[in-house]
Amino acid sequence: MTVRTRIQSQAVAAKVMSAEDAAAFIAPGDHVGMSGFTGFGHPKAVPAALVRRAADAAARGDRFAVSVWTGSSTAPELDGALAAVDGIDLRMPYQSDPVTRAKINAGTLEYLDVHLSHVAQMVEEGFFGHLDIALIEVTGVTADGALIPSSSAGNNNTWLDQADRAILEVNAWQPAELDGMHDIYYGTALPPDRTPIPILRAGDRIGVPHLRCPPEKIIAVVPTDHPDYPTPSRPADGDSQLIAGHVLDFLTHEVRYGRLPARLLPLQSGVGNVTNAVLGRLDGGPFAPLTAYTEVVQDGMLQLLRSGTMTVASATAFSLGEDGLAELRADIAAYRDKIILRPQEISNHPEVIRRLGCLAMNGMMEADIYGNVNSTHVMGSSMQNGIGGSGDFARHAYLAMFLSPSTVKNGAISCIVPMVSHVDHTEHDVHVIITEQGVADLRGLPPRRRAQQIINHCAHPDYQPALQDYLDRAAATGPGKHTPHLLSEALSWHVRYLKEGTMRR
């Protein structure tokens, strides 16, 4: 099926043009809401034209830059390429690109790190300024002008509603079988007109399969045939497998004690080889049939759906490696009724997460001995990626688990520290910490007992003596006994790493 046959609306087909011509509608300083969540469903052709335009401007000693708003991270061909030519003034709400990250930490690119469930509402409230252009990839356009979404939902409905003008990329590479997989909900409103989100089960559909946009708002349509960007992945290492084993043991324990049903509750998992290892261990396990209410469908979740261990996965996008992407495309018709792609304000909605009782599994950069988690900053100042949706789920999940190896950099850095250098998830939102060393269940424990659990069960043996010594001295000589700290020493733990490149004592 060609792009031309995918555009059934004559009014929309009349606006087909080149990527360069479409990019000419975007002015310097514009706020552009782009589709895309991970490397899936992002526009490919017009951003490339914007990169060329920014490079030409730089060659003339001028600058062309726009603010880029998306669902989440995108792909190097968008985030990285546009950042490399200084074509981004401000980026939000999440990124994972090394070039973009370097510009952010150099102070030459402004960045807003936002809870993903908050973005749509904050845009409607005008906190980021007015949205000028919606730049959205779609799979096709129906005869009555409805837009068939692509491989991510993200904030696309919000961008189309809020923007003055819209540019569409109709991508013939995207499978036509995506039609019917989405559940676009248009029932949200700002207070005092807000009503309940009527999702009672992970597989409930409450919206419509297509996006809406008035034809008069569409100013350009660009045919494309470019693939999505597979999520870089690596095989699960020994630590990941150990962490996965601890997660399954813990879930088994919770079922045995009656705190979880035998089929568990809807799963949420962050992206990465650790959570993929957990999902892999769940396949064929004792908890079937499973469901998921999460942000992204990754390879491990696709495996669960393929085997029948999982019956439905609700998300806002895919985040698949090369093998998972090939599997999806080869058998997408079989997955269409098992996967639901929703706008991210619904996939990450606190009300729904709390009602369903999601089991949240997210990664972290470091945790301190009292259970505070840093998932975004290196040394408290340098942005890594962003909080993404982990905060949406951690605060509202039935069970919030944070997973990480106990050390990184070949053991040179402990991921369990006296005090985190930046707090994304406070001790009040963190229920369980799991490393390859074991499990620390923090529920119901006051601070010093939490600290002992984390040191005993999650810290690497090389760092346990130093952490225990810190806790003992803080409890004996510190200014307060409830959450004992020696502030100058806690901070020096990080400073010593910065100067010496090691935290080993």
Summary of the structure (lengths in Angstrom):
residues: 505
radius of gyration: 23.3
end to end distance: 62.7
largest distance: 77.2
contacts: 1867
relative contact order: 0.11
helix: 35%
strand: 21%
